[in-house]
Amino acid sequence: MKFLLFAIFFLSPFLQAKASTPKAATCTRKEYREEYIPGTQSSPGYVKNYVVDIEIPCGGEQAQKVDDNDCSEGSVIGGLLGAGLALSSTRGKDRFWAVPAGGTAGALIGCQVDGG
């Protein structure tokens, strides 16, 4: 049994697989088009329709745009400004809740301003 497994594993590289190498393929899609041909008084106009093959990037879902907006700088700056504004405009025990609330609101606004 061991000899049979040995023979299968070591003789299998000599059996050549019929695998083909990937070739440069273009992906296409069919697009329906219409074109109006104007007419004259003696010959009426008509609509000419046809189908055109359009080349598109291969990959389907992978070819979509990636949203790489990063709003981390705006969040930090907005959070600091919001917390500073809340700190300067409150007194006493109100600072306990106003500074974190101002920082959170500032971070959200800063993120939107930065483009996120």
C-alpha positions in Angstrom: 0.0 0.0 0.0 2.8 2.4 0.9 4.5 1.6 -2.4 1.4 2.4 -4.3 1.0 5.8 -2.6 4.7 6.5 -3.2 4.3 5.7 -6.9 1.2 7.9 -7.3 2.9 10.9 -5.7 6.2 10.7 -7.5 4.9 9.7 -10.9 2.1 12.3 -11.0 4.5 15.1 -12.1 5.0 13.2 -15.3 1.4 13.3 -16.1 0.9 16.6 -17.8 -2.2 18.5 -17.2 -4.0 20.2 -20.0 -4.3 23.5 -18.3 -4.1 26.6 -20.4 -2.4 29.8 -19.4 -4.7 32.8 -18.9 -4.9 35.0 -21.9 -5.6 38.7 -22.1 -9.4 38.8 -22.4 -11.6 41.8 -23.1 -15.0 42.0 -21.5 -17.8 43.5 -23.6 -21.4 44.3 -23.2 -24.1 45.0 -25.8 -25.6 48.5 -25.9 -28.8 49.3 -27.7 -28.8 52.6 -29.7 -31.2 54.5 -31.7 -30.5 57.3 -34.2 -33.1 59.5 -35.8 -32.7 60.1 -39.5 -34.5 63.3 -40.5 -36.7 63.3 -43.5 -37.8 65.6 -46.2 -41.1 66.5 -47.6 -41.0 63.7 -50.2 -39.2 61.1 -47.9 -40.3 60.8 -44.3 -37.8 60.4 -41.5 -37.2 57.2 -39.6 -35.5 55.8 -36.6 -32.5 53.5 -37.2 -31.7 51.1 -34.3 -28.7 48.9 -33.8 -26.6 47.1 -31.2 -23.0 48.0 -30.4 -20.4 46.0 -28.5 -18.8 48.2 -25.8 -15.5 47.2 -24.1 -15.7 47.5 -20.3 -13.1 46.7 -17.6 -13.2 43.1 -16.5 -13.8 42.2 -12.9 -17.5 43.1 -12.4 -17.8 44.1 -8.7 -14.1 44.7 -8.3 -14.1 47.5 -10.9 -16.4 49.8 -8.9 -15.1 52.9 -7.3 -13.8 52.6 -3.8 -14.8 55.3 -1.3 -11.5 56.2 0.3 -12.6 59.4 2.1 -11.0 59.7 5.5 -12.4 62.2 7.9 -10.0 61.5 10.8 -8.3 65.0 10.7 -11.6 66.8 10.6 -13.0 64.7 13.5 -10.0 65.5 15.7 -10.0 69.2 14.9 -13.8 69.5 15.3 -13.7 67.5 18.5 -11.1 69.8 20.0 -12.9 72.9 18.9 -16.3 71.6 20.1 -14.9 70.7 23.5 -13.1 74.0 23.8 -16.2 75.9 22.9 -18.2 73.9 25.5 -15.5 74.4 28.1 -15.4 78.2 27.6 -19.2 78.7 27.6 -20.2 76.6 30.6 -19.6 77.0 34.4 -19.6 74.7 37.4 -21.1 71.3 37.3 -22.4 71.8 33.7 -18.9 71.2 32.3 -19.1 67.5 33.4 -21.6 66.7 30.5 -21.1 69.8 28.2 -17.4 69.1 27.3 -17.9 65.5 26.1 -21.2 66.5 24.3 -19.4 69.5 22.6 -16.5 67.2 21.6 -18.8 64.7 20.1 -20.9 67.2 18.2 -17.7 68.9 17.0 -16.2 65.6 15.8 -19.4 64.8 13.9 -19.5 68.3 12.3 -15.7 68.2 11.6 -16.0 64.8 9.8 -18.7 66.2 7.5 -16.7 69.3 6.8 -13.6 67.2 6.0 -15.5 65.2 3.4 -16.5 62.0 5.1 
